[in-house]
Amino acid sequence: MKFIVALQAAVTAVPFDGEPSDGELDAIEQELPLILAEVDLLDAQIMTLDRPATVLDERRIRRAHNRVMVERRNLTNRAGAGLAGGAA
């Protein structure tokens, strides 16, 4: 019988302290406006799960969706600004 065992050195080579790194925190901070916009959209959609959507609900969902799209565009533009090589 063969035992399949993970190598202890490979598994615990880098100690995990449970905290995000500075780079991960910076990435979260850059994406935070998009995350908040997506949460608002989800909240607006959840409010209509157990009842028919009213005109106000539809407007709220549409505005939240538009805000998500704007934040995605902004995040993409910020990421693309660092990669722009002058091709025009």
Steps between C-alpha positions, in 0.01 A plus 500: 500500500631844405424809702443826319630771727577864422855602559506708815771734371306578182177568685643722772785662309349849529330581828154653458426778745136541390538862394490636145820642361544868417457424130173319564372788712589747224312289245194485725514875553508560124206265443295627796276739299405213268441266794270753668311560175448125458374474859248779431381318187465176693303678774265649243447159339445326834226746593292377204535126564183455705273752327440645157734780406350846509601787274721629781667158536567482127652848508716409800625184327570686176694775680697243702580307182615818326720584799659153482572551131655843568721361776610209279592747227689718747689202643588379151618845397716531813653159434550581132662835576801324651530272197452763230792496262406797286332307221252740350 
